[in-house]
């Protein structure tokens, strides 16, 4: 553990130096820029179950199509996702699928594709608009 901590401390130092160099480069080309107004880009970890966009495009929308207008909860979507990926329907597998489903559902909700449909025993439910 101590070696891992030391490795990450060195990595943080290297990243801090790289960030200072980028700040200096930005100031060189645009001296009036206020670096505090630039937001940090969120670091995202790669999803090990789906390729980018696959969960939304092919899977979640298909699950709602097959539900034929029935409102679904994130748990129900998670169970269907696990089944489509050929994974066991255990809590350990369903939980990451459920989290994926919630992220996709919120994205589809913002675009108007899905709408909140109330609550059931599993929590909030959504249906196709």
C-alpha positions, 0 to 999 in steps of 0.5 A, spaced: 500 500 500 505 504 501 508 503 494 502 505 491 501 511 495 508 513 493 506 512 486 500 516 486 503 522 489 509 522 484 503 522 479 500 527 482 506 531 482 507 530 474 500 532 473 501 538 477 507 540 473 503 539 466 497 543 468 502 549 470 505 548 463 498 548 460 496 554 464 503 558 462 501 556 454 494 559 455 497 565 458 502 566 452 497 565 447 491 569 450 494 573 456 487 576 458 484 569 459 482 568 466 484 561 468 479 560 474 473 560 469 475 554 465 472 548 468 475 541 470 474 536 465 470 530 469 474 524 469 470 518 467 472 511 467 470 506 462 464 502 462 466 494 462 459 492 460 458 496 454 461 500 448 460 508 448 453 509 446 451 501 446 447 501 452 442 507 450 442 506 443 441 498 442 439 496 449 435 501 453 430 503 448 429 496 446 427 494 453 422 500 453 420 498 446 419 490 448 415 493 454 409 496 450 408 502 454 409 499 461 413 503 465 419 500 468 424 502 474 431 502 474 431 495 477 427 492 472 431 495 466 438 493 470 435 486 470 433 486 463 440 489 461 444 483 465 440 478 461 441 481 454 449 481 456 448 474 458 450 475 465 447 472 472 441 476 475 445 477 482 445 483 486 452 484 484 451 484 477 444 488 477 447 494 481 452 496 476 447 495 470 442 499 474 446 505 475 448 505 467 440 504 466 439 511 471 444 515 467 441 513 460 434 514 463 436 521 465 439 522 458 433 520 455 429 524 459 432 530 458 431 529 450 424 528 451 424 520 449 422 518 456 418 521 461 417 520 469 411 515 470 411 515 478 413 510 483 412 502 484 415 498 489 422 498 486 422 506 486 421 511 480 419 509 473 419 511 466 415 510 460 416 512 453 413 519 451 
